[in-house]
Amino acid sequence: MSDLLYSEEEEALRAAVRDLLTDHCDAAGVIARTESDAPHDLSLWKSLADAMGLAGLLVPEAQGGQGASHREVAVVLEELGRAVAPVPYLTSAVVATEALLACEVDDLLAELASGRRIGALAVALNVAPDGAFKVVRHEDGTLHGELTGIADASAADVLLVPADDGGLYAVDAAAVTVVPQVSLDLTRPVARVVLEGAAARRLGDAEPAVRRALRAGAGLLASEQFGLADWSLTETVRYLKERKQFNRPVGGFQALKHRLAQLWLEVVNLRAAARNAADALATGEDVDVAVAVAQSYAAPVAVHAAEEALQLHGGLGMTWEHPVHLYLKRAKADSIAYGSAGGHRAALAELVDLRAP
């Protein structure tokens, strides 16, 4: 059985990422970005990808990466979730990278691993690993069509687009039209991508590449969800220790203690499910089951944690200046990313041969 505890190297990685985010990703700055026309923090992305080399964790050293595993990536995503960092890490360093690994495209992999280019898989954010995804028309080396709900497309330099001939194609972002769509989560914007005769380079077969990418995205999304749930719980406990009513800390009231204790149990169980999914992706053992279990559990817990944070912060939690609304919006958006909890429960029932009621 795998050891799901964090290794010394993983804890050191966590400390380094947290220090960087503390210095360069404060809540006020993230809120200010959501109010601007540039929601992505590309300077922070450069620090993560270039200075720390984190964009290439999943890429083997021979192909220009760090040769690490999904467990290390999970640690990074936990910290990014705690900060609701507006960077395209999940979409580029995980999902797009996994698609390229399936196609064995060394040059693009090296560029994504170094952070010189940002990639995005042109599949709607809500598509589950076993779900149907939309394709565009391929004609004489060019692509024609429209795709919606593409996460972080506005930050991407290269788009990985599935076509009707069964291929996955690389398209320069400058050759397409990216139209922002209304997104609940302002820190991970989605967009409509319009291709009108865009020149494309075939990378490989779309079906296995997309399935691999979406499975990794779903499995590691649970680590991001754990990070934001853990922040929500920690900050709520801290606030309730400081806030007083009737000359007593609010956190001392029994009813609130019960709510926090229940939430703590949920968050701890989410950590176990997320760690198990990351470990399964790293080892290749029972991956589908581990990912389905993690996503069946992660979304409801993350949303519950953010809702409790907002409610227990009282009037302060309802203000735009307090960052808790960012966590609730990210949790709600994540709850349908790479498949809903209900969809993953149905997939899990099929995997373990359980008849639905």
C-alpha positions as CSV (number, residue, x, y, z in Angstrom):
1,M,0.0,0.0,0.0
2,S,1.3,3.5,-0.9
3,D,2.2,5.9,1.8
4,L,-0.1,8.9,1.4
5,L,1.8,11.1,3.9
6,Y,3.8,14.0,2.6
7,S,7.5,13.3,2.1
8,E,10.2,15.7,3.3
9,E,10.7,16.8,-0.3
10,E,7.0,17.5,-0.7
11,E,6.8,19.6,2.4
12,A,9.9,21.6,1.3
13,L,8.1,22.2,-2.0
14,R,5.0,23.3,-0.2
15,A,7.0,25.7,1.9
16,A,8.7,27.2,-1.2
17,V,5.4,27.7,-3.1
18,R,3.6,29.1,-0.1
19,D,6.4,31.6,0.5
20,L,6.2,32.7,-3.1
21,L,2.4,33.1,-3.0
22,T,2.6,35.0,0.3
23,D,4.8,37.5,-1.2
24,H,3.2,37.8,-4.7
25,C,-0.4,36.7,-4.5
26,D,-2.2,38.6,-1.7
27,A,-6.0,38.6,-1.6
28,A,-6.3,42.3,-2.4
29,G,-4.2,41.9,-5.5
30,V,-6.3,38.9,-6.7
31,I,-9.5,40.9,-6.2
32,A,-8.0,43.8,-8.1
33,R,-7.2,41.5,-11.0
34,T,-10.7,40.2,-11.2
35,E,-11.9,43.8,-11.7
36,S,-9.4,44.4,-14.6
37,D,-9.2,43.1,-18.2
38,A,-6.1,41.0,-17.3
39,P,-7.3,38.4,-14.8
40,H,-4.2,36.2,-15.2
41,D,-1.1,37.1,-13.1
42,L,1.5,36.4,-15.7
43,S,4.4,37.7,-13.5
44,L,3.4,35.1,-10.9
45,W,3.2,32.5,-13.6
46,K,6.7,33.4,-14.7
47,S,8.0,32.9,-11.2
48,L,6.3,29.5,-10.8
49,A,7.2,28.3,-14.3
50,D,10.6,29.9,-15.0
51,A,12.2,30.6,-11.6
52,M,10.9,27.5,-9.8
53,G,10.5,25.1,-12.7
54,L,7.1,24.0,-11.6
55,A,5.4,24.0,-15.0
56,G,7.5,21.0,-16.0
57,L,7.0,18.7,-13.0
58,L,5.2,16.1,-15.1
59,V,7.6,16.2,-18.0
60,P,10.6,13.8,-18.0
61,E,14.0,15.3,-17.8
62,A,14.9,14.0,-21.2
63,Q,12.1,16.1,-22.6
64,G,13.0,19.3,-20.8
65,G,11.1,18.9,-17.6
66,Q,11.7,18.1,-13.9
67,G,10.8,14.4,-14.0
68,A,8.7,14.6,-10.9
69,S,5.3,12.9,-10.3
70,H,1.6,13.8,-9.8
71,R,2.2,13.8,-6.0
72,E,4.4,16.9,-6.3
73,V,2.0,18.6,-8.7
74,A,-0.8,17.9,-6.1
75,V,1.2,19.8,-3.5
76,V,1.6,22.8,-5.8
77,L,-2.1,22.7,-6.6
78,E,-3.0,22.6,-2.9
79,E,-1.1,25.8,-2.3
80,L,-2.5,27.5,-5.5
81,G,-6.0,26.5,-4.3
82,R,-5.3,28.1,-0.9
83,A,-4.4,31.3,-2.6
84,V,-7.0,31.1,-5.5
85,A,-4.0,32.0,-7.6
86,P,-5.0,33.4,-11.0
87,V,-2.5,31.3,-13.0
88,P,-3.1,28.7,-15.7
89,Y,-1.3,25.9,-13.8
90,L,-3.9,23.2,-13.9
91,T,-4.8,23.9,-17.5
92,S,-1.3,24.2,-18.9
93,A,1.1,22.3,-16.6
94,V,-1.4,19.4,-16.1
95,V,-4.1,19.1,-18.7
96,A,-2.3,20.4,-21.8
97,T,0.9,18.7,-20.7
98,E,-0.8,15.3,-20.2
99,A,-2.3,15.6,-23.7
100,L,1.2,16.2,-25.2
101,L,2.7,13.4,-23.2
102,A,0.2,11.1,-24.7
103,C,1.2,12.3,-28.2
104,E,4.9,12.3,-27.4
105,V,5.5,15.8,-28.8
106,D,8.9,16.8,-27.4
107,D,9.3,20.3,-28.8
108,L,5.9,21.6,-27.4
109,L,6.5,19.7,-24.2
110,A,9.8,21.5,-23.6
111,E,8.2,24.9,-24.3
112,L,5.4,24.3,-21.9
113,A,7.7,22.8,-19.3
114,S,9.9,25.9,-19.4
115,G,7.0,28.2,-19.2
116,R,7.9,29.9,-22.4
117,R,4.5,29.1,-23.8
118,I,1.2,28.4,-22.1
119,G,-1.0,25.6,-23.4
120,A,-4.7,24.9,-23.2
121,L,-6.7,21.9,-24.2
122,A,-9.6,23.1,-26.3
123,V,-12.2,21.0,-24.5
124,A,-15.0,22.6,-22.4
125,L,-14.1,22.7,-18.7
126,N,-17.2,20.8,-17.7
127,V,-16.4,17.7,-19.8
128,A,-15.7,14.6,-17.7
129,P,-12.9,12.1,-18.4
130,D,-15.4,9.7,-20.0
131,G,-17.7,12.4,-21.5
132,A,-18.3,13.4,-25.1
133,F,-16.2,16.4,-26.3
134,K,-16.9,18.7,-29.2
135,V,-14.6,18.6,-32.3
136,V,-14.1,21.0,-35.1
137,R,-13.9,20.4,-38.9
138,H,-10.5,19.6,-40.4
139,E,-10.0,20.6,-44.0
140,D,-6.7,20.8,-46.0
141,G,-4.5,21.3,-42.9
142,T,-6.8,24.0,-41.4
143,L,-9.4,23.9,-38.7
144,H,-12.9,25.4,-38.9
145,G,-15.5,25.7,-36.1
146,E,-16.3,27.0,-32.7
147,L,-15.6,25.7,-29.1
148,T,-17.0,27.1,-25.9
149,G,-16.2,27.0,-22.2
150,I,-12.4,26.7,-22.8
151,A,-10.6,27.5,-19.5
152,D,-7.7,29.9,-19.6
153,A,-7.9,30.2,-23.4
154,S,-7.2,33.9,-23.1
155,A,-3.8,33.3,-21.5
156,A,-2.8,30.5,-23.9
157,D,-0.1,30.7,-26.5
158,V,-1.0,27.4,-28.1
159,L,-4.3,25.5,-28.2
160,L,-4.7,21.8,-28.5
161,V,-7.8,21.2,-30.6
162,P,-9.6,17.9,-31.3
163,A,-10.9,17.6,-34.9
164,D,-13.5,15.5,-36.7
165,D,-10.8,13.3,-38.4
166,G,-9.8,11.9,-35.0
167,G,-6.6,14.0,-34.6
168,L,-5.4,16.4,-32.0
169,Y,-4.0,19.5,-33.5
170,A,-1.8,22.4,-32.2
171,V,-3.0,25.8,-33.2
172,D,-1.2,29.1,-32.5
173,A,-3.5,31.3,-30.3
174,A,-2.8,34.2,-32.6
175,A,-4.5,32.3,-35.4
176,V,-7.9,32.1,-33.6
177,T,-10.4,34.5,-32.1
178,V,-10.8,34.2,-28.3
179,V,-14.0,35.7,-27.0
180,P,-14.4,35.9,-23.2
181,Q,-17.5,34.4,-21.7
182,V,-19.2,35.2,-18.4
183,S,-17.5,33.1,-15.8
184,L,-18.6,32.6,-12.1
185,D,-14.9,32.1,-11.2
186,L,-13.2,35.3,-12.1
187,T,-9.8,33.8,-11.4
188,R,-10.1,31.1,-14.0
189,P,-11.9,32.7,-16.9
190,V,-13.5,30.7,-19.8
191,A,-13.8,31.7,-23.4
192,R,-15.3,30.9,-26.8
193,V,-12.7,29.9,-29.4
194,V,-13.5,30.6,-33.0
195,L,-11.4,28.9,-35.7
196,E,-11.8,30.2,-39.3
197,G,-9.2,28.4,-41.4
198,A,-6.6,28.3,-38.6
199,A,-3.4,26.5,-39.7
200,A,-2.9,23.4,-37.6
201,R,-0.2,20.8,-36.9
202,R,-1.3,17.3,-36.1
203,L,0.1,15.9,-32.9
204,G,-1.6,12.5,-32.6
205,D,-4.9,10.8,-31.9
206,A,-7.3,13.0,-30.0
207,E,-9.3,10.3,-28.1
208,P,-6.5,8.8,-25.9
209,A,-4.8,12.2,-25.4
210,V,-8.0,14.0,-24.3
211,R,-9.1,11.1,-22.0
212,R,-5.7,11.0,-20.4
213,A,-5.6,14.8,-20.0
214,L,-9.1,15.0,-18.5
215,R,-8.5,12.2,-16.1
216,A,-5.4,13.8,-14.7
217,G,-7.2,17.1,-14.6
218,A,-10.0,15.6,-12.6
219,G,-7.7,13.8,-10.2
220,L,-5.5,16.7,-9.5
221,L,-8.4,19.2,-9.3
222,A,-9.2,17.5,-6.0
223,S,-6.0,18.8,-4.5
224,E,-6.9,22.3,-5.5
225,Q,-10.3,21.8,-4.0
226,F,-8.7,20.5,-0.8
227,G,-6.4,23.6,-0.7
228,L,-9.3,26.0,-0.9
229,A,-11.4,24.0,1.6
230,D,-8.5,23.9,4.1
231,W,-8.0,27.7,3.8
232,S,-11.7,28.2,4.3
233,L,-11.7,26.2,7.5
234,T,-8.4,27.6,8.9
235,E,-9.5,31.2,8.3
236,T,-12.9,30.7,9.8
237,V,-11.5,29.1,12.9
238,R,-9.0,32.0,13.2
239,Y,-11.7,34.6,12.8
240,L,-14.1,33.0,15.3
241,K,-11.3,32.9,17.9
242,E,-10.9,36.7,17.5
243,R,-14.5,37.8,17.1
244,K,-16.3,38.3,20.4
245,Q,-20.0,38.5,21.5
246,F,-21.1,38.9,25.1
247,N,-17.4,39.3,25.9
248,R,-16.7,35.7,24.8
249,P,-15.0,34.5,21.6
250,V,-17.7,33.4,19.1
251,G,-15.8,30.2,18.5
252,G,-16.5,29.1,22.0
253,F,-20.2,28.7,21.3
254,Q,-21.2,25.0,21.2
255,A,-23.3,25.2,18.1
256,L,-20.4,26.7,16.1
257,K,-18.0,24.2,17.6
258,H,-20.2,21.3,16.2
259,R,-20.3,22.9,12.8
260,L,-16.5,23.4,12.7
261,A,-15.9,19.9,13.9
262,Q,-18.1,18.4,11.2
263,L,-16.3,20.5,8.6
264,W,-12.9,19.5,9.9
265,L,-13.8,15.8,9.4
266,E,-14.9,16.5,5.9
267,V,-11.8,18.4,5.0
268,V,-9.5,15.7,6.5
269,N,-11.3,13.0,4.4
270,L,-11.0,15.2,1.3
271,R,-7.2,15.4,1.9
272,A,-7.1,11.6,2.0
273,A,-9.1,11.2,-1.2
274,A,-7.1,13.9,-3.0
275,R,-3.8,12.3,-1.9
276,N,-5.0,8.9,-3.0
277,A,-5.9,10.2,-6.5
278,A,-2.5,11.9,-6.9
279,D,-0.7,8.8,-5.8
280,A,-2.8,6.6,-8.1
281,L,-1.9,8.9,-11.1
282,A,1.7,8.7,-10.1
283,T,1.8,4.9,-9.8
284,G,-0.8,4.0,-12.5
285,E,-2.7,1.7,-10.1
286,D,-6.5,1.9,-9.9
287,V,-6.4,5.3,-11.4
288,D,-10.0,5.5,-12.7
289,V,-11.4,4.4,-9.3
290,A,-9.2,6.8,-7.3
291,V,-10.1,9.7,-9.5
292,A,-13.8,9.0,-9.4
293,V,-13.7,8.6,-5.6
294,A,-11.9,11.9,-5.2
295,Q,-14.2,13.9,-7.4
296,S,-17.3,12.3,-6.0
297,Y,-16.3,13.7,-2.6
298,A,-14.3,16.8,-3.3
299,A,-16.8,19.2,-4.8
300,P,-19.5,19.0,-2.1
301,V,-16.8,19.4,0.6
302,A,-15.1,22.4,-1.0
303,V,-18.4,24.2,-1.6
304,H,-19.6,23.4,2.0
305,A,-16.3,24.8,3.4
306,A,-16.5,28.0,1.4
307,E,-20.2,28.4,2.3
308,E,-19.5,28.0,6.0
309,A,-16.6,30.4,5.8
310,L,-18.9,33.1,4.2
311,Q,-21.7,32.5,6.7
312,L,-19.5,32.4,9.8
313,H,-17.6,35.5,8.9
314,G,-20.9,37.3,9.2
315,G,-21.4,40.7,7.6
316,L,-17.6,40.8,6.9
317,G,-17.8,37.7,4.7
318,M,-20.5,39.3,2.5
319,T,-18.2,42.2,1.5
320,W,-16.3,42.4,-1.8
321,E,-13.1,43.4,0.0
322,H,-13.0,40.1,1.9
323,P,-11.6,37.3,-0.3
324,V,-14.0,34.6,0.9
325,H,-16.2,35.2,-2.2
326,L,-13.3,34.2,-4.4
327,Y,-13.2,30.8,-2.7
328,L,-16.9,30.2,-2.9
329,K,-16.9,31.1,-6.6
330,R,-13.9,28.9,-7.3
331,A,-15.5,26.0,-5.3
332,K,-18.7,26.3,-7.2
333,A,-17.0,26.5,-10.6
334,D,-14.7,23.5,-9.7
335,S,-17.8,21.5,-8.8
336,I,-18.7,21.1,-12.4
337,A,-15.1,21.1,-13.8
338,Y,-14.1,17.8,-15.4
339,G,-17.4,16.3,-14.5
340,S,-19.9,16.8,-11.7
341,A,-19.8,14.8,-8.4
342,G,-23.0,13.0,-9.5
343,G,-21.4,12.0,-12.8
344,H,-18.3,10.7,-11.0
345,R,-20.4,8.7,-8.6
346,A,-22.2,7.1,-11.6
347,A,-18.9,6.3,-13.2
348,L,-17.6,4.8,-9.9
349,A,-20.6,2.6,-9.7
350,E,-19.9,1.2,-13.1
351,L,-16.2,0.7,-12.3
352,V,-16.9,-1.3,-9.2
353,D,-20.0,-3.1,-10.7
354,L,-22.6,-1.6,-8.4
355,R,-26.1,-1.4,-9.7
356,A,-27.7,2.1,-9.5
357,P,-30.8,2.2,-7.2
